């Protein structure tokens, strides 16, 4: 009986192994760690990854925060078949090719939640529930309430990840590959750009390879902010404006790419599409593109009043709430979509991969999140909302000063999708309703 359950072709791995970005470890070793089911071994995988392994009849999967990973368990006369990919449409096509598409519905797909080993036993009907084992569990509130020390550690961790990324590019590209940053002059992209610039100089790399790309769809505030930021630090020559038109924003292509319906993520993905398309049209060979996605989540810088489910206590007192949502095993956790940035990083990943970029955000790396979770937010804020909102700029600016020497400008928070064009102009093109987006996405598979 056991031999009948072992065939390897029961697992169809459609993930692109070239998208794994690992440091000091190869993909085979990383897979061995996931196959072991040992959370400490998986936590020690350094870099970005999405991996599926088979051990007898047991499948184990794991991914980092910045790598979407989905699966679909199909039924066959020979036994169950597990299809694994980064996208819903890839799963659908594979099932169609296998003659199994009559079983498919997008809501039947499952997303592997970031920071967990997901274990499935291929034992047939009825389908077993997956077993989730957390492999990343940072300590909370462990740092002293010293903003200078917090800033130094946070931006220091960011700089360490940037250095590893740059050295990997050097090994693969022979010292000539250009480096781009998706840039608005906001806190996250601003700190990231300055850290990349400083690290390149420190490593003896030519900063002439570096550009800060800002999207301009007409009359948006980001271009002015980006100019002011780089002028203030004496680096204006690195700015490159990618012009487009808000008339080119379209709902259906964005939903088809994003495969989700949350309005803010739809807006963000639409803008990401325009930016990546514009860079690719100008630079056909460009590959490496860094972004600040995850910085807001780390330092809890979202308007709490915009979400009726949240209070400052829920934001401050829950482990990685913005990174993971309410968490595995909670009633509000979506099996189809996961939660938090674990769900929504597709808004950055999908446009970048569509246009052939290797995207990178150090803010998603466990070493950076670990410092963020160690910040004593309760002690620093006293659960006061305006104080919480002010922390991010203070921490980032102090850390950038300590690590790079730059006095970083700090501008008021603005979402990426609200900076390339006026908000009302964007919403006239894309609409506002989550219900409408959901229905439009479901029609793609009707």
VOGU-3710 file (C-alpha; in Angstrom, 3 decimals, decimal comma):
1> xxxxxxxxxx> 0,000/0,000/0,000  2,795/2,458/0,878  4,499/1,897/-2,490  1,261/2,847/-4,253  1,362/6,233/-2,509  4,959/7,129/-3,325  5,126/8,177/-7,012  6,978/11,488/-7,334  4,782/12,610/-10,242  1,990/13,099/-7,732
11> xxxxxxxxxx> 3,713/16,443/-6,948  3,918/18,864/-9,872  6,373/21,624/-8,967  5,748/24,626/-11,259  7,865/27,083/-9,267  10,772/28,737/-11,081  13,923/27,826/-9,095  15,778/30,771/-10,675  13,671/33,146/-8,581  15,168/31,856/-5,328
21> xxxxxxxxxx> 17,747/34,336/-4,045  19,883/32,444/-1,545  23,095/33,380/0,280  25,825/30,863/1,153  23,524/27,925/0,443  22,343/26,198/-2,736  18,779/25,281/-3,629  19,336/21,563/-3,029  20,526/22,216/0,514  17,584/24,550/1,116
31> xxxxxxxxxx> 15,217/21,842/-0,094  16,811/19,319/2,246  16,124/21,671/5,135  12,471/22,036/4,185  12,154/18,268/3,669  13,440/17,682/7,203  10,524/19,587/8,687  12,927/21,115/11,235  11,839/24,745/11,825  15,310/25,783/13,018
41> xxxxxxxxxx> 16,864/24,418/9,814  14,345/26,279/7,648  14,788/29,489/9,645  18,512/29,274/8,870  17,868/29,492/5,107  19,251/32,935/4,286  17,488/34,754/1,480  14,297/34,620/-0,537  12,757/31,248/-1,398  9,693/29,188/-2,240
51> xxxxxxxxxx> 10,306/25,449/-1,972  8,292/22,216/-2,163  9,675/18,810/-1,173  8,470/15,215/-1,076  9,353/12,717/1,645  7,535/9,470/0,976  3,868/10,446/0,991  4,556/13,672/2,920  4,860/16,992/1,115  6,463/19,937/2,893
61> xxxxxxxxxx> 6,393/23,492/1,577  7,852/26,743/2,862  8,396/30,261/1,570  9,716/33,634/2,561  7,483/36,697/2,888  8,313/38,017/-0,593  7,639/34,823/-2,593  3,979/33,924/-3,236  3,363/30,178/-3,247  0,064/28,422/-3,991
71> xxxxxxxxxx> -1,093/24,849/-4,326  -4,058/22,829/-5,532  -4,803/19,253/-4,500  -6,444/17,409/-7,401  -8,069/13,981/-7,366  -7,155/11,228/-9,821  -8,029/7,524/-10,026  -4,367/6,800/-9,308  -4,381/8,972/-6,197  -4,117/12,669/-5,287
81> xxxxxxxxxx> -1,891/15,029/-7,263  -0,519/18,212/-5,757  0,174/21,140/-8,106  2,378/23,950/-6,734  3,024/27,345/-8,367  3,366/31,044/-7,635  0,163/31,955/-9,461  -3,472/30,846/-9,662  -3,519/31,005/-13,473  -0,447/28,744/-13,631
91> xxxxxxxxxx> -2,276/26,160/-11,509  -5,339/26,467/-13,727  -3,318/25,929/-16,912  -1,515/22,915/-15,446  -4,805/21,334/-14,411  -6,216/21,991/-17,860  -3,172/20,368/-19,468  -3,682/17,335/-17,207  -7,401/17,118/-18,030  -8,326/18,028/-14,457
101> xxxxxxxxxx> -9,581/21,591/-14,939  -13,190/20,563/-14,206  -12,086/20,388/-10,549  -10,718/23,931/-10,567  -12,053/27,061/-8,951  -9,745/29,906/-7,826  -11,176/29,720/-4,305  -10,063/26,069/-4,085  -6,413/27,074/-4,407  -4,427/27,511/-1,213
111> xxxxxxxxxx> -1,623/29,917/-0,371  1,294/28,753/1,742  1,495/31,342/4,551  4,873/32,985/4,965  7,033/31,824/7,895  5,412/28,389/8,166  6,297/24,872/7,043  3,106/23,464/5,526  2,891/19,665/5,641  0,441/17,561/3,627
121> xxxxxxxxxx> 0,046/13,792/3,469  -0,936/12,512/0,015  -3,276/9,813/1,234  -6,346/10,313/-0,932  -9,966/11,039/-0,085  -10,927/12,662/2,190  -8,238/15,314/1,798  -6,246/15,779/5,001  -5,882/19,140/6,693  -2,419/20,662/6,345
131> xxxxxxxxxx> -0,184/20,871/9,401  1,445/24,257/10,010  4,744/24,644/11,867  6,060/28,163/12,414  9,751/28,559/11,577  10,113/32,285/12,317  8,985/33,575/15,716  10,824/36,778/16,687  10,837/37,997/20,267  8,687/41,031/20,914
141> xxxxxxxxxx> 9,606/44,228/22,722  13,114/43,073/23,635  14,995/46,266/22,758  15,459/49,176/25,181  13,240/52,212/24,502  16,158/54,152/22,988  15,330/55,522/19,527  18,980/55,999/18,563  19,809/52,390/19,390  16,644/51,111/17,726
151> xxxxxxxxxx> 17,360/53,125/14,589  20,954/51,938/14,425  19,922/48,294/14,748  17,008/48,530/12,326  18,870/50,309/9,530  21,957/48,245/10,368  19,987/45,059/9,682  18,700/46,649/6,484  22,270/47,478/5,423  23,402/43,899/6,093
161> xxxxxxxxxx> 20,704/42,559/3,759  21,554/45,153/1,104  25,215/44,147/1,250  24,394/40,461/0,760  22,137/41,352/-2,165  24,773/43,510/-3,842  27,485/40,892/-3,388  25,216/38,260/-4,930  24,635/40,549/-7,926  28,401/41,031/-8,215
171> xxxxxxxxxx> 29,022/37,289/-8,252  26,402/36,732/-10,927  26,830/39,867/-13,033  30,542/40,489/-13,082  30,387/43,981/-11,639  28,384/45,689/-14,384  24,701/44,982/-13,637  22,671/48,164/-13,065  20,760/48,651/-9,817  17,332/50,297/-9,668
181> xxxxxxxxxx> 15,213/51,487/-6,763  11,463/52,061/-6,972  11,557/55,522/-5,430  9,124/58,107/-4,124  11,224/59,992/-1,578  9,144/58,460/1,204  10,721/57,011/4,329  11,120/53,426/3,129  12,330/54,017/-0,419  14,415/56,973/0,771
191> xxxxxxxxxx> 16,196/55,018/3,489  16,689/52,094/1,110  18,194/54,264/-1,622  20,640/55,932/0,776  21,679/52,591/2,266  22,233/51,087/-1,195  24,255/54,118/-2,305  26,363/54,109/0,855  26,912/50,342/0,716  27,994/50,482/-2,918
201> xxxxxxxxxx> 30,614/53,090/-2,045  31,777/51,080/0,956  32,172/47,950/-1,183  34,035/49,844/-3,882  31,212/49,511/-6,428  30,494/52,259/-8,926  27,364/54,223/-7,957  27,018/55,198/-11,622  25,132/51,895/-11,938  22,407/53,149/-9,561
211> xxxxxxxxxx> 19,124/54,866/-10,429  16,100/56,007/-8,431  13,008/55,477/-10,581  9,943/57,590/-9,771  6,627/57,068/-11,545  4,859/60,149/-12,944  1,385/59,656/-14,414  0,650/63,381/-14,356  0,201/65,878/-11,519  1,054/63,395/-8,772
221> xxxxxxxxxx> 3,023/64,557/-5,703  5,768/61,894/-5,777  7,900/63,515/-8,471  8,224/66,752/-6,509  8,884/64,844/-3,290  11,512/62,655/-4,961  13,275/65,714/-6,358  13,241/67,440/-2,975  14,550/64,354/-1,185  17,493/63,775/-3,495
231> xxxxxxxxxx> 18,307/67,486/-3,699  18,465/67,644/0,107  21,086/64,874/0,215  22,990/66,084/-2,850  22,152/63,081/-5,037  19,775/64,566/-7,626  21,726/63,085/-10,550  20,430/59,602/-9,655  16,757/60,440/-10,193  15,061/59,096/-13,298
241> xxxxxxxxxx> 11,430/59,932/-13,938  9,280/57,320/-15,660  6,433/59,157/-17,345  3,105/57,632/-18,251  -0,587/58,428/-18,299  -3,357/57,682/-15,847  -5,454/56,807/-18,906  -3,375/53,637/-19,211  -4,555/52,309/-15,845  -6,900/49,367/-16,440
251> xxxxxxxxxx> -8,867/47,205/-14,041  -9,074/43,843/-15,812  -5,367/43,445/-16,690  -4,483/44,472/-13,149  -6,889/41,957/-11,580  -5,659/39,259/-13,950  -2,076/39,933/-12,858  -2,760/40,445/-9,131  -5,268/37,588/-8,757  -6,775/39,383/-5,773
261> xxxxxxxxxx> -9,416/42,026/-5,138  -8,368/44,138/-2,133  -8,708/47,776/-3,356  -5,422/49,139/-2,008  -3,528/46,190/-3,463  -5,302/46,579/-6,809  -4,295/50,243/-6,882  -0,715/49,452/-5,910  -0,389/46,685/-8,505  -1,776/48,963/-11,213
271> xxxxxxxxxx> 0,898/51,538/-10,437  3,573/48,852/-10,202  2,607/47,653/-13,667  3,051/51,146/-15,069  6,433/51,614/-13,397  7,838/48,229/-14,443  6,497/48,584/-17,968  8,068/52,040/-18,265  11,473/50,910/-17,002  11,439/47,857/-19,252
281> xxxxxxxxxx> 10,549/49,912/-22,333  13,499/52,209/-21,655  15,984/49,558/-20,489  15,359/46,176/-22,164  18,156/44,421/-20,240  17,577/45,824/-16,726  17,131/43,114/-14,114  17,618/44,227/-10,489  14,937/46,381/-8,876  14,716/47,128/-5,156
291> xxxxxxxxxx> 11,613/48,427/-3,373  10,582/49,532/0,093  7,618/47,177/0,432  7,328/45,914/4,007  8,633/49,038/5,720  5,167/50,236/6,709  4,327/46,809/8,078  7,508/46,599/10,139  7,028/49,939/11,870  3,225/49,711/12,031
301> xxxxxxxxxx> 2,674/52,811/9,920  -0,817/52,344/8,516  -3,837/54,558/9,312  -5,592/52,507/11,959  -8,769/54,553/11,570  -9,197/53,280/7,985  -9,767/49,702/9,189  -12,729/49,223/11,548  -11,319/45,846/12,665  -8,227/47,437/14,213
311> xxxxxxxxxx> -7,354/49,326/17,372  -3,933/50,511/18,408  -3,822/47,708/20,957  -4,451/45,052/18,298  -1,721/46,577/16,130  0,836/46,911/18,922  0,096/43,706/20,839  -0,147/41,105/18,037  2,920/39,385/16,614  3,592/40,509/13,011
321> xxxxxxxxxx> -0,031/41,567/12,513  0,670/43,582/9,377  3,047/40,947/7,967  0,809/37,908/8,541  -2,693/39,182/9,242  -4,532/37,587/12,152  -2,504/34,425/11,696  -2,841/30,740/10,897  -5,569/29,012/12,846  -7,555/32,213/13,435
331> xxxxxxxxxx> -11,111/32,541/12,177  -10,218/35,488/9,925  -7,277/33,740/8,258  -7,913/33,062/4,558  -6,735/29,685/3,321  -6,961/30,954/-0,261  -5,025/34,158/0,318  -3,186/33,967/3,655  -3,107/37,406/5,363  -1,237/40,671/5,756
341> xxxxxxxxxx> 1,828/41,226/3,588  2,050/37,433/3,225  -0,991/37,893/0,983  -0,429/41,306/-0,500  3,233/41,116/-1,517  1,869/39,874/-4,852  1,241/43,574/-5,616  5,028/44,016/-5,858  6,076/40,534/-6,975  3,651/40,111/-9,879
351> xxxxxxxxxx> 4,433/43,340/-11,801  8,166/42,814/-11,309  8,180/39,202/-12,507  5,815/40,009/-15,384  8,438/42,373/-16,776  11,455/40,237/-15,980  12,822/41,982/-12,891  14,373/40,306/-9,869  12,608/42,273/-7,154  14,147/42,742/-3,725
361> xxxxxxxxxx> 12,941/44,325/-0,528  15,214/43,985/2,506  12,296/45,052/4,706  10,791/41,575/4,190  13,846/39,706/5,459  13,547/38,013/8,876  16,659/39,763/10,228  15,022/43,158/9,647  11,578/42,074/10,872  13,253/40,605/13,952
371> xxxxxxxxxx> 14,573/44,033/14,932  11,208/45,654/14,195  9,316/43,172/16,369  11,829/43,776/19,187  10,909/47,474/19,298  8,994/48,176/22,556  6,080/49,897/20,825  3,846/49,840/23,882  6,452/51,560/26,074  7,381/54,073/23,385
381> xxxxxxxxxx> 3,824/55,052/22,465  1,760/54,507/25,592  -0,837/53,278/23,053  -1,160/56,789/21,631  -1,934/56,724/17,894  -0,178/59,978/16,822  2,930/58,909/18,735  2,912/55,569/16,900  2,691/57,356/13,551  5,658/59,578/14,412
391> xxxxxxxxxx> 7,940/56,675/15,355  8,739/55,455/11,868  10,336/58,681/10,671  12,282/59,049/13,906  13,642/55,507/13,820  14,529/55,520/10,131  16,143/58,984/10,118  18,253/58,251/13,202  19,304/54,905/11,797  20,207/56,319/8,381
401> xxxxxxxxxx> 22,266/59,049/10,044  24,123/56,493/12,170  24,792/54,060/9,330  25,389/56,411/6,363  25,952/59,918/7,733  23,076/61,340/5,671  20,469/63,625/7,219  17,473/61,976/5,614  14,429/64,155/4,838  11,200/62,806/6,340
411> xxxxxxxxxx> 7,949/63,576/4,542  4,402/62,720/5,657  3,235/59,194/4,852  1,729/58,590/1,446  1,019/55,249/-0,193  2,877/54,388/-3,409  -0,346/54,284/-5,429  -1,376/57,733/-4,224  1,757/59,525/-5,394  2,067/58,971/-9,144
421> xxxxxxxxxx> -1,246/60,664/-9,956  -3,941/62,458/-7,951  -5,984/59,942/-5,967  -9,270/60,931/-7,560  -7,806/60,631/-11,048  -6,577/57,128/-10,245  -9,908/56,046/-8,774  -11,849/57,381/-11,734  -9,902/54,851/-13,785  -9,841/51,956/-11,320
431> xxxxxxxxxx> -12,946/52,410/-9,183  -13,169/51,832/-5,433  -15,331/48,816/-4,553  -13,875/45,560/-3,234  -17,145/43,833/-4,143  -16,825/44,971/-7,762  -13,187/43,866/-7,910  -14,080/40,471/-6,473  -16,851/39,946/-9,012  -14,620/41,063/-11,881
441> xxxxxx> -11,894/38,632/-10,803  -14,332/35,737/-10,486  -15,609/36,474/-14,006  -12,118/35,706/-15,331  -12,793/32,041/-14,456  -16,520/31,973/-15,148
//
